[in-house]
Amino acid sequence: MFDLLGKLLGKVADRVLPDRAKVNEAQSRINEQEIAGAPSSPLRLWRSFLGWVLALIFAWEIIGRGIIATYFPDVTLPPSVLKESTSLLMAMLGMGL
């Protein structure tokens, strides 16, 4: 009785909670096929470049500016560009302005 119930619950759990390793492997194969079929484009390089630049700007605005303002309050910092960089990020991600 308990053996049958255990097998039944195991099958239900497999359908409800799929194996993460199998899901990750399947997604990895899909990603490889998408990359293999994608044309080589300079736009890809620009998006990567813009992503890295925005990451550096955000790191400066959130971490660097905060540390300098906290520990060195007499230092004059340039104006913040957080609003502009957020607008660029939203446009890059296709989320509108």
TORLUMDREN-366962 format. One record per atom (N, C-alpha, C, O, CB): residue in one letter; x, y, z. Coordinates in steps of 0.001 Angstrom, whole numbers, plus 524288, in hexadecimal, padded with zeros to 5 digits. Glycine has a CB too. Layout:
<pts>
AXYZ ...
</pts>
This chain:
<pts>
M803387FB5C80000 M800008000080000 M8036B804ED80000 M802B28086C7FCC7 M7FC537FFF9804BB F8074280525803C7 F80A92809B980416 F80E4180A117FF68 F80FA880E557FDB0 F80DAC809A780923 D80FCA805907FD64 D8132D8056E7F8CE D8105F807CF7F41E D812A380AEF7F140 D814E47FFC87F798 L80B7C806587F358 L808568086C7EF09 L8077C80E427EFB6 L807DA8113C7EBF3 L8030C805957EEB3 L8065880FE57F47F L8058A815727F599 L80A91818887F4B1 L80A6581CE67F2AF L8039F816377FB40 G80F0A8164A7F629 G8140F818DC7F549 G81541819827EF87 G8172A81D9C7EDE6 G81863815CF7F7E0 K814268157D7EC65 K8150B815D67E6BF K81175819EA7E451 K8131881CEA7E0EF K8142E8107A7E41F L80C9A81A027E609 L808CF81DC67E3F3 L80A798235A7E547 L80A61826C87E1E9 L8034581CA97E622 L80BFB824417EA26 L80DC0829737EBB2 L812D582AEF7E8E2 L813AB82F817E7A6 L80E88829AF7F1A6 G816238272E7E7E6 G81AF4828357E504 G819DE829EF7DF75 G81C6282D877DD7C G81E63823667E4FB K8161E827627DCE8 K814B9828E77D78F K8123E82E4E7D776 K8135A831707D3FD K810FD824E27D522 V80EE582F637DB43 V80C71834967DB8E V810A0838BA7DC82 V8108383CE17DA15 V8083B834C37DFF8 A81445837A47DFFA A8186F83B647E11E A81BDB83C517DC51 A81D8E840B97DB69 A81BCA839757E5B2 D81CE8838357D933 D8200C838DB7D474 D81D5783C5F7D082 D81FEC83F497CDB0 D821308338E7D1FB R8183883C227D048 R8156183F807CC96 R814E88450E7CE94 R81549848C87CB90 R80FF583D4F7CB88 V814158459B7D3A5 V8137684AD57D5E2 V818B684D8F7D68D V81935852307D559 V810A984A827DB22 L81C9C84ABB7D874 L821CF84CE37D956 L825B884A1D7D5C7 L827F8846247D74B L8236E84C567DF2B P8268E84C307D105 P82A158498C7CD65 P82FBB849BD7CF4C P8313384D147D26E P829AD84BFF7C7F9 D832D18461B7CD56 D83854845C77CEBE D83B3184A987CCA9 D83B2F84B987C7F5 D83AD2840AC7CC90 R83DA084D8E7D029 R84047852677CEB0 R844C78516D7CAE5 R845AD854937C75F R8424E8552C7D38B A8478584D427CB8C A84BFA84C177C81C A84A1784B3E7C288 A84C8D84D1A7BED7 A84EFD847367CA10 K845CA8487B7C1E4 K843AB8478C7BCA4 K841B484C9E7BA37 K8428384D927B592 K83F39843817BCD7 V83F2384FDA7BD56 V83D29854DC7BB59 V841B5858537B9BB V8418785ABC7B593 V839C1857A87BF84 N845C58589F7BCEE N84A5685BDA7BBA0 N84D20859D77B6C8 N84EE785CEC7B38C N84E2585C057C039 E84D85854B67B641 E85006852727B1A6 E84CEC853A77ACB9 E84F2E854F77A8AF E8509F84C897B24B A847BE853357AD0C A844748546B7A887 A844E285A2D7A715 A8453285B7A7A277 A83EBD852FE7A9A6 Q844E685D9E7AAF1 Q84566863367A9D9 Q84AB38646C7A786 Q84B1E867C97A41C Q8448E8666D7AED1 S84EBC861C87A949 S853F88628F7A72A S8542F861047A166 S85693863C079E40 S857FB85F677AA4D R851B685CAE7A005 R8518885B1079A7D R84E8F85F0879737 R8502B8603C792D9 R84EF9855A3799F0 I84A408611479941 I8473A8650A79668 I84A96869E57958E I84AAC86C0F79143 I842228667A7996D N84D5986B9C7999F N850B18703B79923 N8550086F6A79513 N8562A872F279206 N8531F8719479E6E E8575E86AC279508 E85B7A869A179135 E85957869C478BA7 E85BF186BBD78820 E85DF38644B79251 Q854A8867B478AD4 Q85250867C17859D Q850FB86D43783E8 Q8519B86E9877F54 Q84D6F8645D7857D E84F22870827878E E84DEB875F078631 E852D3878EC784AA E852C887BF6780F0 E84B34878B078AC1 I857088780F78787 I85BED87ABF78653 I85E27878DE78127 I8602387BFC77E14 I85FEA879EA78AB5 A85DD5873C778030 A85FF28719E77B57 A85D00873AE77694 A85F528747C77271 A85FB786BA377B75 G857F78748777725 G854D287651772BF G854AF87C387721F G852C487E2E76E2B G84F678745877350 A856AC87F11775EF A85675884C5775B5 A85AB3886D977212 A85F23884FF7722F A857108872677B39 P8595688AA776EE1 P85D4B88CE976B69 P861318903276E8B P85FDF8927B77290 P85AAE890477671F S865F48905B76C9C S869E28939D76F1A S868848994A76DFF S8680189ADA7697B S86F7F8924376D1F S867F089C4F7720E S8661B8A1A77716E S8692D8A54F774F2 S86A598A3F97796A S860438A20A7729F P86A848A9FE772EE P86D1C8ADCE7764A P8697F8AFB977AA0 P86B4F8B19777EAC P86F098B26B7730D L864618AF41779C6 L860AA8B0EB77DBB L861718ADDE782C5 L860BF8B00378704 L85B158B04277BC1 R862E08A8E77825C R863EA8A5C778700 R8685D8A82078A2C R8681D8A85378EF8 R865358A0247857B L86C6B8A9E57877E L870E08AC3478A33 L86F598B14978CDF L8710A8B25879140 L8755E8AD2A78662 W86C268B46F78A3F W86A858B95978C8F W8672A8B8857915B W867A88BB5E79533 W8679A8BC937889E R863C08B4A279128 R8607C8B394795C0 R863D68B1BA79A4C R862F88B34E79EC2 R85C448AF797947A S8679C8AE6D79934 S86B178AC9F79D5A S86E2F8B13079F99 S86EB08B1BC7A459 S86ED38A86179B4C F8703B8B47079C23 F873348B8FF79DDD F86FD38BC977A12A F871718BE4E7A55A F875658BBFA7992A L86B1F8BDB979F46 L8679A8C1247A227 L866238BEC07A76B L865B58C18A7AB4F L862AF8C23D79EF2 G865608B9A27A78E G8642C8B7077AC79 G8688F8B79D7B06D G8678E8B8A37B504 G863158B14C7AB87 W86D6A8B6FC7AEB5 W871DF8B78C7B247 W872798BD307B419 W873968BE2C7B8AC W876EC8B5B67AF9F V871BE8C0DD7B088 V872328C6647B204 V86DFF8C7C47B602 V86F188CA627B9E4 V871BA8C9FD7AD24 L8692A8C5FE7B511 L864FB8C7147B8C7 L866068C47A7BE08 L864CB8C6B57C21C L85FBF8C53E7B697 A868448BFCE7BDFC A8698E8BD2D7C2E3 A86D9E8C0527C5ED A86D328C0DE7CAAF A86B948B7997C1D5 L871868C2607C335 L8757E8C58F7C5D4 L873258CAA27C7EC L8747C8CC557CC38 L87A008C6C97C211 I86FA58CD0F7C4E8 I86D1E8D1DC7C6B3 I869E18D0CD7CB92 I86A188D3CD7CF52 I869AA8D4307C25E F866E68CC957CB89 F863BF8CB4B7D01A F867328CA1B7D4CD F865F28CBB27D92A F8602F8C6A37CEEE A86B858C7567D3FB A86F118C6387D849 A871328CB4A7DA99 A871908CBD77DF5C A873938C2B37D672 W872948CEF47D73A W874808D3FC7D91F W870388D6E27DC15 W8711F8D8CC7E067 W876828D7557D48E E86B948D7377D9CA E867578DA3A7DC20 E865808D7EC7E14E E8646B8DAD37E4FB E862CB8DA8D7D85F I865258D2D57E1A1 I8630C8D05C7E650 I8674A8CF747EA64 I866928D0C37EEF6 I8606E8CB357E4EB I86BB38CD397E8C7 I86FB48CBC07EC97 I873CC8D00D7ED45 I874AA8D1FA7F197 I8725D8C6AA7EAEC G876468D1847E8F8 G87A8E8D54C7E944 G878EC8DA887EB7A G87B758DC9D7EEFE G87CDA8D6197E3FB R874B18DCA87E96C R872CF8E1BB7EB3A R8713A8E1747F101 R872408E5137F3FF R86E258E3927E7DC G86EC08DD297F284 G86D1B8DC937F7F6 G871B18DC547FBB2 G871938DEB67FFDE G869D18D7BC7F892 I875BD8D9737FA38 I87A628D9017FD92 I87D238DE437FE0F I87E988DFDF8025A I87E328D4DF7FB63 I87DD78E0EA7F9AF I8808B8E5F67F9D3 I87D638E9F77FCDE I87F938ECEB7FFF8 I881938E7F47F445 A878428EA187FC05 A874FC8EDD97FED7 A874EA8ECBC804B4 A8747C8F059807D8 A86F6A8EDC07FCB1 T875558E7D28062D T875308E66C80BBA T87A598E77D80E73 T87A708E9E48129D T873C58E0B880C5A Y87EAB8E5B980C20 Y883B38E61280EC5 Y886D28EAF780D76 Y88A628EC678105B Y886DE8E16A80D78 F8858C8ED7A80939 F888498F245807B2 F884468F67980643 F883C28F7D6801AE F88C158F13880304 P881758F88580A17 P87D328FC2F808E3 P87F0390169806A4 P87BE1904368044F P87A158FD3180DBC D883F4902C680749 D885D3907BB80539 D8874F9077B7FF72 D8887D90B867FD1F D88A709098780857 V88749902D97FD14 V8889F902407F789 V883EA903D47F440 V87F899021B7F53C V88A548FC827F643 T884DA9071B7F05E T880B3908BD7ECCE T88047904CF7E85C T883FF903F57E570 T881BE90E517EAA6 L87BB7902727E7E7 L87AD28FE7D7E3E1 L87801900E17DF33 L8751F904AE7DFCE L877A38F9E17E61C P878D08FEB07DA86 P875E5900927D5FC P870188FF407D6A2 P86EB48FBEF7D9D3 P878168FE257D0DA P86CBD901D27D3A1 P86721900BC7D41B P865EF8FAFD7D2E2 P868A58F8797CFCF P863FC904557D06D S861E18F90B7D553 S8604E8F39E7D48E S85DE98F2E07CF27 S85B258F64A7CD33 S85C6C8F1ED7D8CE V85EFC8EE6A7CCC6 V85CB58ED127C7B8 V8594A8E8347C82C V8586C8E56E7C457 V861058EC347C3A2 L8575F8E7357CCE3 L8543C8E28D7CDCF L84F2B8E2A57CAAF L84D908DEA07C896 L8530A8E2047D395 K84CA88E71F7CA58 K847BB8E77A7C76B K8489C8E6537C19B K8459D8E36E7BF36 K845448ECF57C81A E84CB08E8947BF65 E84DCF8E7C17B9DD E84F5F8E21B7B8C5 E84DAD8DFD07B4E6 E852208EB737B811 S852998DFE07BC2C S854428DA7E7BB4D S84FB78D6B27BC0F S84F798D2AE7B96D S858C28D9167BEFB T84C258D7E77BF99 T847808D49D7C03D T844208D4D27BB5E T842068D0D67B9AE T844518D6547C509 S843988D9727B91B S8409B8D9E77B431 S843158D6B97AFDB S840568D4207ACE3 S840338DFA17B27F L848478D6E77AF75 L84B058D3C87AB89 L84A3E8CDF47AC70 L849638CAFE7A8BF L850D58D5147AB91 L84A8B8CC5A7B14C L849DE8C6D77B28E L844548C5087B12A L843A38C0D57AEEC L84AFF8C5DE7B866 M840778C8257B277 M83B0E8C6BA7B13B M83A388C6547AB4F M837858C2D37A96D M837408CAC37B397 A83C908C9F27A870 A83C268C9C37A2B9 A83EED8C4F67A095 A83CF88C26D79CFF A83E718CEC07A043 M8437A8C3B37A2BF M8466D8BF277A0F8 M843638BA1F7A1FA M843918B67979ED9 M84BC58BEED7A3B1 L8409A8B9F47A65A L83D958B5507A7B1 L8382D8B53E7A52A L835408B17A7A5C8 L83D078B4F07AD89 G836DB8B9697A252 G831D38B99F79FA4 G82D458BAA67A349 G828E38B9007A233 G830E98B4A179CC7 M82E3C8BD557A794 M82A2A8BE4D7AB6D M827EB8C3BF7AB0B M824DC8C5477AE6C M82C3F8BD6F7B0CE G8294A8C6B47A71B G827318CBFC7A67C G829CB8CFCB7AA2B G82D478CE737AD32 G821568CC037A761 L827F78D4987A9CA L82A418D8B27AD17 L826858DA5D7B13E L827C68DDC87B463 L82BDA8DD627A9DE 
</pts>
